[in-house]
Amino acid sequence: MDASNGGDWRRAATRIVVATSNPGKVREIREILSQYTRALVVPVDAGRVSFPAEGDDYQVNAIGKARAVAAQLGAISIGDDSGLEVDALDGRPGVHSARYGGEGLDDAGRVDLLLRELSGVPIGSRTARFVCHAALATPRGDCIVARGVCRGVILEAARGAGGFGYDPVFQLAGRRETMAELTAAEKNRASHRADALRLLFSGDAARVE
């Protein structure tokens, strides 16, 4: 299979292993990919795969995850690395979004920390973007990558019960809703992850060595 060709990829894929065990991320990826493929999309069993240490580069992290699964399980794999970049915080938490504040915090704790750091910052200066780098790897080593972005602002208080992570405080540009107030279908049309995965299947992704 030529991983640089979106058409060949769609025809060849019967099973895709997602290089994460995060249930929210798996659910989103499965729903997004249903638009492009009939392949069975399954989460990785983290106990069966040794992942490389994550660093400070989204794309490198995404490629590392995808290639680790592809090589160790002999399966076509998608890995992604995503983050929230807040302009008033000089781009933080960025690539460290999932580990923001340390391992002891859950999603709600990380949101609370973010809001404390933005205390006193006016809404006009709370611009932010979600960024996703996605990588698709095959067992023989082919790999393509794509980047998606979703822009908005960080609100002063959480709204909505959907989504996960920072979704309740991220209001999309040009809309009244936060990510957590969107239906799953709406989010999967507007999100950074949807943008990156669409590019993986459109033929516009970049091939990497």
C-alpha positions as CSV (number, residue, x, y, z in Angstrom):
1,M,0.0,0.0,0.0
2,D,1.2,3.5,-0.8
3,A,0.4,5.5,2.3
4,S,0.8,8.8,0.4
5,N,-2.3,8.0,-1.7
6,G,-5.6,8.6,0.1
7,G,-7.6,6.5,-2.3
8,D,-5.3,3.4,-1.9
9,W,-5.5,3.9,1.8
10,R,-9.3,3.9,1.9
11,R,-9.5,0.8,-0.3
12,A,-6.8,-1.2,1.6
13,A,-7.8,-0.5,5.2
14,T,-9.8,-3.1,7.0
15,R,-8.6,-2.4,10.5
16,I,-7.1,0.7,12.1
17,V,-5.6,0.7,15.6
18,V,-5.7,4.1,17.3
19,A,-2.6,4.7,19.3
20,T,-4.4,5.8,22.4
21,S,-6.5,4.2,25.2
22,N,-8.2,7.5,26.0
23,P,-11.9,6.6,25.5
24,G,-13.0,10.1,24.6
25,K,-10.3,10.4,21.9
26,V,-11.1,6.9,20.6
27,R,-14.8,7.7,20.3
28,E,-14.1,10.9,18.4
29,I,-11.6,9.3,16.0
30,R,-14.0,6.4,15.3
31,E,-16.9,8.7,14.5
32,I,-14.7,11.0,12.3
33,L,-13.2,8.1,10.4
34,S,-16.7,6.7,9.7
35,Q,-17.0,9.4,7.0
36,Y,-14.0,8.0,5.1
37,T,-13.6,4.3,5.7
38,R,-15.5,1.2,6.7
39,A,-12.4,-0.2,8.5
40,L,-12.8,-1.4,12.0
41,V,-11.3,1.3,14.3
42,V,-10.1,-0.1,17.7
43,P,-8.1,1.4,20.6
44,V,-4.6,0.1,21.3
45,D,-4.1,-2.2,24.3
46,A,-1.5,-0.1,25.9
47,G,-0.1,-3.0,27.8
48,R,1.0,-4.6,24.5
49,V,2.9,-1.6,23.1
50,S,6.0,0.2,24.3
51,F,5.7,3.9,23.3
52,P,8.6,6.3,22.9
53,A,8.9,9.1,25.4
54,E,6.9,12.1,24.5
55,G,8.8,15.3,23.8
56,D,8.1,18.9,22.9
57,D,7.0,18.5,19.3
58,Y,3.4,17.5,18.3
59,Q,4.4,15.9,15.0
60,V,7.3,13.9,16.4
61,N,5.0,12.6,19.2
62,A,2.2,11.6,16.7
63,I,4.6,9.8,14.4
64,G,6.2,8.0,17.3
65,K,2.9,6.7,18.6
66,A,1.7,5.6,15.2
67,R,4.9,3.9,14.2
68,A,5.2,2.1,17.6
69,V,1.8,0.5,17.2
70,A,2.3,-0.3,13.5
71,A,5.7,-1.9,14.1
72,Q,4.8,-3.8,17.3
73,L,1.3,-5.0,16.4
74,G,1.8,-5.3,12.6
75,A,-1.2,-3.1,12.1
76,I,-2.1,0.1,10.3
77,S,-2.2,2.7,13.0
78,I,-3.2,6.3,13.5
79,G,-1.5,8.4,16.3
80,D,-2.2,12.0,17.2
81,D,-0.9,14.6,19.5
82,S,-3.0,17.6,20.4
83,G,-2.9,20.6,22.5
84,L,-4.4,23.9,23.5
85,E,-2.4,27.0,22.8
86,V,-3.4,30.2,24.6
87,D,-2.0,33.4,23.3
88,A,-2.0,35.2,26.7
89,L,0.0,32.3,28.2
90,D,2.6,32.5,25.4
91,G,1.2,29.3,23.8
92,R,0.9,27.3,27.0
93,P,-0.1,24.6,27.8
94,G,0.6,23.5,24.2
95,V,2.1,20.1,23.7
96,H,2.0,19.5,27.4
97,S,-1.8,20.1,27.6
98,A,-2.6,16.5,28.7
99,R,0.0,16.7,31.5
100,Y,-0.6,20.4,32.4
101,G,-0.1,20.9,36.2
102,G,1.3,17.4,36.7
103,E,0.1,13.9,36.7
104,G,-2.1,14.3,39.7
105,L,-4.7,16.5,37.9
106,D,-7.7,15.3,36.0
107,D,-9.5,17.2,33.2
108,A,-11.4,19.4,35.7
109,G,-8.3,20.2,37.6
110,R,-6.4,21.2,34.5
111,V,-9.3,23.5,33.4
112,D,-9.3,25.1,36.9
113,L,-5.6,25.7,36.7
114,L,-6.0,27.2,33.2
115,L,-8.7,29.6,34.4
116,R,-6.6,30.6,37.4
117,E,-3.7,31.5,35.2
118,L,-6.0,33.6,33.0
119,S,-7.7,35.4,36.0
120,G,-8.0,39.0,35.2
121,V,-7.3,38.6,31.5
122,P,-10.1,40.3,29.4
123,I,-12.0,38.1,27.0
124,G,-10.5,39.9,24.0
125,S,-7.1,38.8,25.1
126,R,-8.0,35.2,25.7
127,T,-7.7,34.0,22.2
128,A,-6.6,30.4,21.8
129,R,-6.5,27.5,19.3
130,F,-6.7,23.7,19.5
131,V,-4.0,22.1,17.4
132,C,-3.8,18.4,16.3
133,H,-1.0,16.6,14.4
134,A,-2.1,13.2,13.2
135,A,0.0,10.5,11.7
136,L,-0.9,7.3,9.8
137,A,1.7,4.5,9.7
138,T,1.8,1.1,8.1
139,P,3.7,-2.0,9.3
140,R,6.2,-1.6,6.5
141,G,7.1,1.9,7.6
142,D,5.1,4.2,5.4
143,C,3.9,7.3,7.3
144,I,1.9,10.4,6.4
145,V,1.1,13.4,8.7
146,A,-1.4,16.2,8.7
147,R,-2.1,19.2,11.0
148,G,-5.5,20.6,12.0
149,V,-6.4,23.8,13.8
150,C,-9.6,25.1,15.5
151,R,-9.6,28.7,16.8
152,G,-11.6,30.3,19.6
153,V,-11.4,32.0,23.0
154,I,-11.1,30.8,26.6
155,L,-14.2,31.7,28.6
156,E,-14.1,32.6,32.3
157,A,-16.3,29.7,33.3
158,A,-17.0,26.2,32.0
159,R,-20.1,25.6,29.9
160,G,-21.5,22.3,28.6
161,A,-21.3,18.7,29.5
162,G,-20.0,17.1,26.3
163,G,-16.5,16.5,25.0
164,F,-13.5,16.2,27.3
165,G,-10.3,18.0,28.3
166,Y,-10.6,21.8,27.8
167,D,-13.7,21.6,25.7
168,P,-16.0,23.3,28.4
169,V,-14.0,26.6,28.4
170,F,-13.2,26.8,24.6
171,Q,-15.7,28.9,22.7
172,L,-15.3,28.4,18.9
173,A,-14.6,31.5,16.8
174,G,-17.7,32.7,15.2
175,R,-20.0,30.7,17.4
176,R,-21.7,31.0,20.7
177,E,-21.1,27.5,21.9
178,T,-18.2,25.9,23.6
179,M,-16.8,22.7,22.3
180,A,-18.6,20.9,25.2
181,E,-22.0,22.4,24.1
182,L,-21.8,21.0,20.6
183,T,-23.3,17.7,19.6
184,A,-20.9,15.0,18.7
185,A,-21.7,15.4,15.0
186,E,-21.1,19.2,15.2
187,K,-17.8,18.8,17.0
188,N,-16.6,16.2,14.6
189,R,-17.1,18.6,11.8
190,A,-15.5,21.6,13.5
191,S,-12.6,20.2,15.6
192,H,-8.9,20.3,15.1
193,R,-8.8,16.5,15.1
194,A,-11.5,16.3,12.4
195,D,-9.5,18.8,10.3
196,A,-6.3,16.7,10.7
197,L,-7.9,13.4,10.0
198,R,-9.7,14.7,7.0
199,L,-6.4,15.8,5.5
200,L,-5.0,12.3,6.1
201,F,-7.7,10.9,3.9
202,S,-7.9,13.7,1.3
203,G,-4.5,13.2,-0.4
204,D,-3.2,16.5,1.1
205,A,-1.1,14.9,3.9
206,A,2.7,15.0,3.9
207,R,4.8,11.9,3.6
208,V,7.6,11.5,6.1
209,E,10.7,9.3,6.1
